[in-house]
């Protein structure tokens, strides 16, 4: 089950987004050992202060958070252009209203056995397909992300191979790479077919620009 939140809801409904920030701390700081900003038992950074869109996947029976990601328009501050420009290689900074960045993609390690037929977690497949639905509903042409080469292989198994924007670089203890996906009906249908997802994930797909301005 997918739910969409705007960044402003962090201030008005903090209890709704608290599990996501806890999960990010568990995954990025505790498990992966990344150099991220930790405040107590949550992971949060300056990009969370500029009203991103959050996509969250929940278990339908218990409503337990299974995974999450963050979306930001590249017209404003984003991780690829402003934190990891080295991953752009010879590509100029990406600043377009129809290109959005996905970041902080994380899955609860305790549900790692909850897998679809392609050995990708159900939550991961739901999150990526939900981003596809959001993009199509909002006129988004492309999604870019900074990821590591392990997750890049997972995205390929999900039916969204993408294109490398630059060559992988070692950052901290991982080989990071910038990847972009074109948002189109074929990509979404391919991902859903591989994951065994039928029908829409978003009952009423919100328009991302309106949500971002809320």
N, C-alpha and C positions, 0 to 999 in steps of 0.2 A: 504494500500500500504506500502510495506516494503523497506527501504533503509539501506545499510550497510556502515559504515564509519570506517576507522582506526583512532587510536588516533592521528597520526601525522597530520591528516587533521584539527585538532583543531588549529594548527599554520598556516597552509596554506589557510584554508577556515573557519575562525572562525565564520563567519555568518551562516554557515551551522549547526554548533553544538550549537550555542548560545541558541536557544530555548530549547534544552534539558537541559542545565545547569540551565536555568530559571525555567523550570518545576520541576527539582529536588529540587530547593530551595523552591518552592511553596508547594510541597508535603511533603518533609522530614523535613524541618525547620518550615514553616508557619503552615501547617495543622497537621502534626503528632508530632511536637515538639521534634524531635530527636536531639541529641547532634552531629551535623554535622558541617563541616567547611563551613562558608558562607563568600564570598567575594563580597561585594556590593549586587547585586540582583541575584547572582548565587550561586549554591552549587557545590563545586569541592574539591577533596581531592588528596592525594599523589598517589593513584592508577590511577588517570587520567593522571599522568605524565609518565607512563611506557607503553605507546602505547597499550591500550586495543582495543577491537573491540566493536563498538556501533551498536546496532540494534534499528532502529527507525520505528515507525508506523505512517503513515500520512493518513488523510482523503483523499480519491481519488479525490473528487471534488474540495476542497479548498486547498489541500496540507498543511493543518494545522497539527502540531504535535499532535498526540493523546497519545503516550506513548513511552517508551524507556527502554532499559536495557544495561548493560555493561558485556562484557566477557573478562576473563583473564585466561591464562594457569596457572595451579597450580604449574608448575615447578618454576615459579618466585613468587614474592610477591603477596599475595591475602588475602582477608579479613578473610576467615575462618581460615587459618593457622596462620596469623600474627596479626590479630586484635581480633578475637574471638576464640582463641584455646580452651577456656573453653567449647565451644559447641561440640568439638570433643569427649568429654567423654574419654573413654578408647581407642579410635581409634587413631593410630599414625598420625602425620602430613601427609597430602595428597600432594605428589609431583610427579606427573606423566604427561608425555607429552600428554597422551590420556584422561586426565581428566581436564576439564575447569570449571571455576567458573562463575556463573551468579550473578550479583549484581546490585544495584540501579534500580531495577524493579519499574517503576512508570507509572501511568495512569493519564491523565489530569482529575481532579475532575469534570470539567464542562461537560464532555461527559459521566458521570456515567450512563446515561440512554440508551446509545448506546450499547445494549446488544444482545448477541447471544441467541439461544434457551435454553442454560443451565444457563442463568442469569449471565454469565461472559461477560465483555465488549468485543466487537469485537477486539479492540486493544490488549487486554491481550491475547486473543486466537491467534491473528496474531503473536505477539511477540514470544510466546512459540513454535508455529509451525515453525516459521522462524529459531529459534534456533535448532529445530530438523532437519530441512533441512541442515543447516550449519554443524551440527555435522556429519550427514551421509555423506556429501560431503567431509568431512575433516578427517575422521578416528577418530573422537572423540568417546570414549567409554562411557563416563559418564559426566553429568553436576552436579555440586554441588552448593548449595547456602545457604546463611544465610538469614532466613526469620522469620516472626512472625507466630504464630499459626493461625491467621486469614487468611493470605495469603496461608498458608499450606492447609487449607480447600478449598480455591478457586482453588488451583492446583488440588486437588482431583476432583472437579466438572468439571475441564477441561479434565479429562481423564489421568492425569499424577500424580498419588498418591505419587510416590517416596518412599524412605526408609529413616527413621530418622537415622542420623549418631550418634547422642547422644541424651540425654534427654533435653527437653526445660529448659531454664534458664531465670530468669528475668534479663533483661539488660535495665536499664533506666526505661521507663514506659511501656515496652512491654515484653511479653514472647517470646524469640527468640529460634529458633531451626535450626539445620543444616540438610539439606535434600539432597539426591542424587537421580538422575534419570539415568537409563540406556538408552542410545541413540540407538534406533532400529526402524526398519520399522513399527512394530506393534504399538509402542507408538505414532509415528507420525500419522499413519492412524487413530488410535483411537481418538486422539485430533482433527484431521480435521473432522472426522465424527460427533463428538459431537458439534463442533463449526459451522458445515455447510460450511466448506471451501473446495472447489473443485479445484484441480490443484495445481501447485507449486506457492509459494509466491515469490520465487527468480527465475527470468528468467534464469540467469546464476549463479548458486551458487558459490560464491567465496570460495577459499581454505583458511581456517583461518590462517594456518601457514605462507602462503605467505603474506597475508594481514598484519599479525603481524610484519613481517620482513620488510615491505615496508617503 
